[in-house]
Structure formats: structure tokens, C-alpha cells
Amino acid sequence: MHNGDLHRFTWRRRVIASLLTLSVAGLTAACKTPTAAEPASVAGAGPAASSAPAVKYFGPDSFGKLTITMSEKDALATGELQTEPVSTVLGKNVYSFVGGPKPDPKRMAADEKLEKAVEKADAGTDTSAAGSAKAAKAYADSTQRIVERLEAYLGAGGASFRDGRLSSIAAPKDAVTEAGVKRGSSVAELKAAYDGKGLKSTSKTAYELPVEGHAGWTVLFELKGDTVQYMSIGKAG
């Protein structure tokens, strides 16, 4: 394989990785998580109306006890996430929700090894045909694993952090926005729920809703056919 071919592999892998990152980190808003209802114990008002827990809506800037302004340490202290990450490559720590997928040490070690192979390929010290072939394979394998990790993250739900700050929240399969949008909602229902609230189509398979008061943050609704497949909150970059 010539160096020109290797360059194309490098460029393609980086573009795909960037697009996949934006897919989860370019997201945001139209659904609001309410705080727990306070008891109505004003004199003469009688007992609190209900002791039932508040509904756990997804978005626009939170899910459960998680909020987009949280540090990694504070997010882990909420008890919403498992205490150990399920992925630690590409500069991010990714956690699943309590009850979700558990860390797989063997798979994580394999991912670390693969990314080190990519770093070696990026350095470009071995320009032989064999070295170019190894680099191309490393880029292809890494791209495939990025896709697999992203799909697993969006499918199960969880939160990712970069440099100790929350960068995205992926909704679990049973999550619903305050407007009633969830996995399986139709595009027509999505548009009706957020008509006039800034919802826009960013591709043939995605809509974004800006998070008010948090520049750059959006709620991302990813589609499969004519229905919502995944929901996530994130920030581009």
C-alpha cells in the first residue's frame, strides 16, 4: 500500500470518528426534568397532595439527578451511574446507568491496545508496505469499534465525560421527554411536540433541539426510518 493510500485511510478514519463524536456530542433540548414536588403543608392546606416520586423526564438539560453542568465526580455521587466506566478511550470516560451494561475489562484492554496501534500509525514511522498495511488495518478496526461503542452507548444509555466534565447523556430505552417523545415516536409526533421551539433537521436521519440557556448544547433525536431510535443530550466540540 502506498503512502497516498495510507493517507486516505487516516483521513477517512478521522472524519468518521469526528462525525460519530458529533452524533453524540452535538445535541439538546426540549424536555425538562422537574424537581421533586415539595409538600403543600401550608397552615390549613391539609397534607401534601401526593408522596409519589416525580416523573423522570429526559432533557432538556438533565435526566434524573444528572445535569449537563456537572463534574464527573458530582455525577458519580448522584448514584445514577455505575461507579466504573465501560469505556476509557478517545479521551472520554463513558458510564452506563445503574442496572445497565457492566465494564468488560478484556474488551476495554483490547480497545486500549487498538488505539495505541492507531497512535503508532499516526506517527508514520514505518513507511514500508507491511507497515502501511498494519496502519490501514488499525484505522479500519478502530473505526469499527467506534461505531460499535457508540451504538452500545446510545442503545443502553449512560453519560460520557471529557476532562472531568459531562459531555453527553444518552437516554435509556424507556426514557421520555416532557413533551411525550420517546423511542418509537414518529417524526410527525416529534415535529408536533416541538413546533416553534427550535427543532431542526440536521440530516436525513436526525433532528436537533437547542437547550435554552446553554449555548452549543442540544437534544439530538436520531431516526430509524420514520421513527425516533435514539435520544441524547450533548455539546458539539
C-alpha positions as CSV (number, residue, x, y, z in Angstrom):
1,M,0.0,0.0,0.0
2,H,1.4,3.4,-1.0
3,N,1.7,6.4,1.4
4,G,-1.1,8.1,-0.5
5,D,-3.4,5.2,0.2
6,L,-2.4,5.3,3.9
7,H,-3.2,9.0,4.0
8,R,-6.7,8.3,2.7
9,F,-7.3,5.7,5.3
10,T,-6.1,8.1,8.0
11,W,-8.3,10.9,6.8
12,R,-11.3,8.7,6.4
13,R,-10.9,7.3,9.9
14,R,-10.6,10.7,11.5
15,V,-13.6,12.1,9.6
16,I,-15.8,9.1,10.7
17,A,-14.6,9.4,14.3
18,S,-15.3,13.1,14.2
19,L,-18.8,12.6,12.8
20,L,-19.6,9.9,15.3
21,T,-18.4,12.1,18.2
22,L,-20.7,14.9,17.0
23,S,-23.5,12.4,16.7
24,V,-23.4,12.1,20.5
25,A,-21.9,15.4,21.4
26,G,-23.8,17.8,19.3
27,L,-27.1,17.5,21.0
28,T,-30.0,19.1,23.1
29,A,-33.2,20.1,24.5
30,A,-36.9,20.2,24.6
31,C,-37.7,18.2,27.6
32,K,-37.4,19.3,31.2
33,T,-36.7,17.3,34.3
34,P,-38.9,18.5,37.2
35,T,-37.6,18.7,40.7
36,A,-39.3,16.6,43.3
37,A,-42.6,18.1,44.4
38,E,-42.5,19.9,47.7
39,P,-45.1,19.1,50.3
40,A,-48.0,21.6,50.4
41,S,-48.0,21.9,54.2
42,V,-49.2,25.5,54.5
43,A,-51.4,26.0,57.6
44,G,-54.9,24.9,56.8
45,A,-54.0,23.4,53.4
46,G,-54.0,19.8,54.6
47,P,-51.5,17.1,53.8
48,A,-49.3,17.0,50.8
49,A,-51.2,16.1,47.6
50,S,-49.1,13.1,46.9
51,S,-46.0,11.3,48.1
52,A,-45.4,9.7,44.7
53,P,-41.9,10.4,43.1
54,A,-41.6,13.0,40.4
55,V,-41.7,11.8,36.8
56,K,-38.2,11.3,35.4
57,Y,-38.2,13.2,32.1
58,F,-35.3,13.2,29.6
59,G,-34.0,16.7,28.8
60,P,-33.5,19.4,28.0
61,D,-30.5,19.8,30.3
62,S,-30.8,16.9,32.7
63,F,-32.0,13.3,33.3
64,G,-32.9,12.2,36.8
65,K,-30.2,13.7,39.1
66,L,-27.7,14.2,36.2
67,T,-27.4,17.7,34.8
68,I,-25.2,18.9,31.9
69,T,-23.2,21.3,34.2
70,M,-22.0,18.5,36.5
71,S,-18.4,17.4,37.0
72,E,-17.7,13.7,36.7
73,K,-17.2,13.4,40.4
74,D,-20.5,15.1,41.2
75,A,-22.3,13.0,38.6
76,L,-21.0,9.8,40.1
77,A,-22.1,10.9,43.5
78,T,-25.7,11.1,42.4
79,G,-26.0,7.3,42.3
80,E,-27.5,7.4,38.8
81,L,-24.4,5.8,37.2
82,Q,-22.3,2.7,37.8
83,T,-19.1,3.6,39.6
84,E,-16.7,2.3,37.0
85,P,-16.6,3.3,33.3
86,V,-17.4,0.9,30.5
87,S,-15.0,2.8,28.1
88,T,-12.0,5.0,28.7
89,V,-10.6,5.5,25.2
90,L,-10.5,8.6,22.8
91,G,-10.2,10.9,25.8
92,K,-13.6,10.1,27.3
93,N,-14.9,8.1,30.3
94,V,-18.2,6.5,29.5
95,Y,-20.5,5.2,32.2
96,S,-23.7,3.2,32.0
97,F,-26.7,3.7,34.2
98,V,-27.1,1.6,37.3
99,G,-28.6,-1.7,36.1
100,G,-27.1,-1.2,32.7
101,P,-24.1,-3.0,31.0
102,K,-21.1,-3.6,33.3
103,P,-17.5,-2.9,32.4
104,D,-15.8,-5.6,30.4
105,P,-12.1,-5.5,31.4
106,K,-10.9,-7.7,28.5
107,R,-12.8,-5.6,25.9
108,M,-11.6,-2.4,27.4
109,A,-8.0,-3.6,27.3
110,A,-8.4,-4.6,23.6
111,D,-9.7,-1.1,22.9
112,E,-6.7,0.5,24.6
113,K,-4.4,-1.8,22.6
114,L,-6.2,-0.9,19.3
115,E,-5.9,2.9,20.0
116,K,-2.2,2.6,20.7
117,A,-1.9,0.9,17.3
118,V,-3.6,3.9,15.8
119,E,-1.3,6.3,17.6
120,K,1.7,4.4,16.2
121,A,0.1,4.6,12.7
122,D,-0.4,8.3,13.1
123,A,3.3,8.7,13.9
124,G,4.0,7.2,10.5
125,T,7.4,5.8,11.4
126,D,7.0,2.6,9.4
127,T,6.6,3.5,5.8
128,S,7.1,0.0,4.4
129,A,4.3,-1.8,2.6
130,A,3.9,-4.0,5.6
131,G,3.8,-1.0,7.9
132,S,1.3,0.7,5.8
133,A,-0.9,-2.4,5.8
134,K,-0.8,-2.6,9.6
135,A,-1.7,1.1,9.8
136,A,-4.6,0.7,7.5
137,K,-5.9,-2.3,9.5
138,A,-5.6,-0.3,12.7
139,Y,-7.6,2.6,11.3
140,A,-10.3,0.3,9.9
141,D,-10.6,-1.7,13.2
142,S,-10.7,1.4,15.3
143,T,-13.4,2.9,13.1
144,Q,-15.5,-0.2,13.5
145,R,-15.0,-0.2,17.3
146,I,-16.0,3.5,17.4
147,V,-19.3,2.6,15.7
148,E,-19.9,-0.4,18.0
149,R,-19.2,1.6,21.2
150,L,-21.4,4.5,20.0
151,E,-24.3,2.1,19.2
152,A,-23.9,0.4,22.6
153,Y,-23.8,3.7,24.4
154,L,-26.9,5.1,22.6
155,G,-28.7,1.8,22.9
156,A,-28.2,1.2,26.7
157,G,-28.0,4.9,27.7
158,G,-25.4,6.5,30.0
159,A,-23.2,9.5,30.4
160,S,-19.8,10.4,29.0
161,F,-17.2,12.8,30.4
162,R,-14.2,14.6,29.0
163,D,-11.6,16.2,31.2
164,G,-13.8,15.7,34.2
165,R,-16.8,17.4,32.8
166,L,-20.0,15.9,31.5
167,S,-20.1,15.9,27.6
168,S,-23.2,13.9,26.8
169,I,-26.2,12.0,28.3
170,A,-27.7,9.1,26.2
171,A,-31.3,8.2,27.1
172,P,-32.1,4.6,28.1
173,K,-34.8,2.8,26.1
174,D,-37.7,3.7,28.4
175,A,-36.9,7.4,28.7
176,V,-39.5,10.0,27.6
177,T,-39.3,13.8,27.2
178,E,-41.8,16.1,29.0
179,A,-43.5,16.5,25.6
180,G,-44.0,12.8,25.3
181,V,-41.4,11.9,22.8
182,K,-39.6,8.6,23.2
183,R,-38.0,5.8,21.2
184,G,-40.6,4.7,18.6
185,S,-42.3,8.1,18.4
186,S,-43.0,9.1,14.8
187,V,-41.3,12.1,13.1
188,A,-44.8,13.6,12.9
189,E,-45.1,13.3,16.6
190,L,-41.6,14.8,17.2
191,K,-42.4,17.8,15.0
192,A,-45.8,18.3,16.7
193,A,-44.2,18.2,20.1
194,Y,-41.6,20.8,19.3
195,D,-43.3,23.0,16.8
196,G,-41.9,26.6,17.1
197,K,-39.3,25.6,19.7
198,G,-36.2,25.5,17.5
199,L,-36.4,21.9,16.4
200,K,-34.5,21.5,13.1
201,S,-33.4,18.7,10.8
202,T,-29.6,18.4,10.6
203,S,-29.6,15.3,8.3
204,K,-31.9,12.8,6.8
205,T,-31.7,10.8,10.0
206,A,-31.5,13.4,12.8
207,Y,-33.2,16.3,14.4
208,E,-31.8,18.7,17.0
209,L,-33.4,20.9,19.6
210,P,-31.3,23.6,21.3
211,V,-31.1,23.7,25.1
212,E,-32.2,27.1,26.2
213,G,-29.6,28.9,28.3
214,H,-26.8,26.5,27.4
215,A,-25.1,27.6,24.2
216,G,-24.0,24.8,22.0
217,W,-25.9,22.1,23.8
218,T,-28.7,20.3,22.0
219,V,-31.1,17.3,22.4
220,L,-30.5,15.0,19.5
221,F,-33.2,12.8,18.1
222,E,-31.7,10.1,15.8
223,L,-34.1,8.3,13.4
224,K,-34.5,4.9,12.0
225,G,-36.9,5.2,9.1
226,D,-39.8,7.4,10.2
227,T,-39.4,6.9,14.0
228,V,-37.1,8.0,16.8
229,Q,-34.4,5.4,17.5
230,Y,-32.1,7.2,20.0
231,M,-32.2,10.4,22.1
232,S,-29.2,12.1,23.6
233,I,-28.1,15.4,25.1
234,G,-24.7,16.8,24.2
235,K,-22.4,19.7,23.1
236,A,-20.5,19.9,19.8
237,G,-16.8,20.1,20.1
